[in-house]
Each structure stands twice: as structure tokens, then as C-alpha cells.
Amino acid sequence: MGGSVASVARRGQVMEVDFALVGHQDSWRAAADVLAVLRGPERTPLPDDEIKDILPWIPPRAVCHVEAGSIAGVKARGLYIDSFIPPDRLEAAYMHENIARVRGAAAYAIKAGAKIVSLGGFSSILIEGNFDQLPERHDTAFTTGNTLTVGFIVQGIKKMCALEGRNIRRSTLLIVGATGDVGSGCARCLAPIMKRVLLSARNVERLRRLAAELQADGVQVEIATDVQRFSAEADVVICAASLASPSLLLGRIAPDAIVCDAGYPKNLSPSAEMPGARVFFGGLGQITGGLRFAPDFHGILNRHPFPDVVHGCLLEGMALALEGRFEPFSQGRGYITQERVEKIETIAARHGIYLAPLYNANGPVEEGLYCQRECSRG
């Protein structure tokens, strides 16, 4: 492709790669935009049917260089590597094929000399923290990035409760996808400060183990595999299920419930009817020290209404690179604790990586809440 990223090695000069970000696109529109930049502005955009034919044949590869800046004055250089998993092939039927793509992306990062690699989106879900499935790593560390993701979800919930004037200690929390790495991490961080906790996931044995862990700390917990059994009882909801597409229907939901959609792809179905619910997209951070792409992928790799907003799973790798800590900070299922979350939040904040402004499909959340308050006063 004409606009491909230049080789990491140039005429004997080797670019030092502090970090690599492994991801994939969650829609055909996003995939088309990536291909358009790679092919170059002089090429005519491909028709949709050709994009769907071509994408599965593209091997994992770097699509751009990334430079992350810190408010502490340091910079880290890296690569964004797309695994080119087709957006319609995230289901279990394609698991082996997709794991092979993640392994290919990991091999690319290792060969490029990346010191730390963040696995974004389904990349970490497919591996499930079992880094032994990845190629021999030499001096490259891998992280799922889930600990910082949990930190931003929890911060977002607390911020929304404050904006809504909600007493979080009197609230009932429902976590959908509760036994996953992100869901269970959110449970450990939020359960101690909630009145009641409802856990929903597909695997009942994992639900029972997580419930027992929380109950041992005095938390009031209930479990169910049918999320609609709980949805009307919760006034705070975190959607962190591993879904191949936005297909989650919560059913009847409490009026004015705060709902955090933290999935990638998003969890909530566009047809979900939740009148009065306060929905926001969770797990996102903003890098205030600056983010540069070459070629320029602004608005493509970070498709958000605010500048330099990135998913927490990818920001964790950048934060660790800026800190000079090249270690597998997040790995495996069930190791995310409040202490670990606070540690990565401190590292991120030291470099100007904070919770992103809250937004949903309709735009910024805080502006909408401000307008609602002002209108009600009028």
C-alpha cells in the first residue's frame, strides 16, 4: 500500500521503540478509514465490498508511528500495530484465526524491539492474560492494560454520581460481564463503597467464586446469569461484557440510572430503550502531554469528540513507557485490586494522563447535564 509506515530501520539508523499498541477496528467504517490513510490521499477510496474482501488478507502490521508526550517533559516513541481482525469476525467461531492474528501482531512488536506492548480491545480478551500463547518475547513485556481501564471506569462512575448528586454509598451496582478481568476489577474497587452489588455473567461458577470473595469482605452480593433479572434494581450499571457487537439489551431499567458502557466494541445495543438513563462511555483517558501520529491518524485511531483521548488499555502501555517501567503490569484474570489500580493511576497522572471528559453517542455528557440543570432552574 502506497502510504505504509516507513521501516523502523532507516539506512542503518534504528528507531528506538519504547512501546507498541496492538489493536483492531470495531467497525467497517473505521477499517475503511485506516485503509484510506495507508493507501494515500492520491488513491480513490475503495468500495465497501472490496474493503470486506481485502481486509482479511492483510497481515498484522504497523500502520503508524506514535509519539506520546508527558507533562514531566519526557517523550516515548512507539508503533500502533493493527491486527486487522475483521469487525464481523469477533465471534467465538473465529477464535483460533484471531489468536493467530494477535500472535502475528505480537511478533511484529517484538521484532521492532518494542520494550512494552499493550493489547487493546479483543486482543487481550483472546489471550486472556495467558502470555505463554505469545511468541518468545526476549526483552519485550506485554500488558493487557486492564488495570488502568478499570481505574478510568471507576473514576467515571464516581464523577457521574457527583454530577448527578447521587450518594454512591446508597446505590445498587450492577456489573454485566462481572467475571472478566475488567468486570471483576471494577467489582473489587467499587463493591466496598456501594450499598449492594449485583453480578451478572455467563459462567455461574466464576460468579460464585467472585461473590464469595466479595462477601468475605462484608459486601452484600447477588448473582445471576440473566442480566434482565437485575436491571430494574440497579441505579448504577457497568457494562463490561466481551461481546462481538453492540447487542446488549438491559431490559427494564431504573429511572435515572447511571450506565457506563465500557465495552470495545460497545456493549449496548443501539435499539436498547433506557428512558432517563445517564449513559457514558467508560475506560477512556486523555494524554495531556500530547499525542502525535505519523502518518496522521488523529480522528481515526482516536475517534472521540475530545483531543488525544485513548482507551485505557492502550494508555497503560504509554504511561509505563513514559515512566521507564517496562513490565507486565496487567496480566491474567482476577489480579486487579484497588492497590494496583491506585499504583497505575499515580504513574499515569505523573505524566498527565487523566480521565477523559465524559461523553456518549450524543456528545459530551457534562455539557448535557449542565444544560439540564440550567433549564430546570429557568
Sequence and secondary structure as in RCSB ss.txt:
>XXXX:A:sequence
MGGSVASVARRGQVMEVDFALVGHQDSWRAAADVLAVLRGPERTPLPDDEIKDILPWIPPRAVCHVEAGSIAGVK
ARGLYIDSFIPPDRLEAAYMHENIARVRGAAAYAIKAGAKIVSLGGFSSILIEGNFDQLPERHDTAFTTGNTLTV
GFIVQGIKKMCALEGRNIRRSTLLIVGATGDVGSGCARCLAPIMKRVLLSARNVERLRRLAAELQADGVQVEIAT
DVQRFSAEADVVICAASLASPSLLLGRIAPDAIVCDAGYPKNLSPSAEMPGARVFFGGLGQITGGLRFAPDFHGI
LNRHPFPDVVHGCLLEGMALALEGRFEPFSQGRGYITQERVEKIETIAARHGIYLAPLYNANGPVEEGLYCQREC
SRG
>XXXX:A:secstr
 TT    SEETTEE    EEEEE  SSHHHHHHHHHHHH TTS    HHHHHHHGGGS SEEEEEEEEE TTS E
EEEEEEE    TT  SGGGHHHHHHHHHHHHHHHHHHT SEEEE THHHHHHTT GGGS   TT EEE  HHHHH
HHHHHHHHHHHHHHT  GGG EEEEETTTSHHHHHHHHHHGGGSSEEEEE S HHHHHHHHHHHHTTT  EEEES
 GGGTGGG SEEEE    SSS B   S  TT EEEE  SS  B TT   TT EEEE SEEEETT EEEES  BTT
TB SSSTTEEEHHHHHHHHHHHHT  S  S SSS   HHHHHHHHHHHHHTTEEE   EETTEEHHHHHHHHHHH
HH 
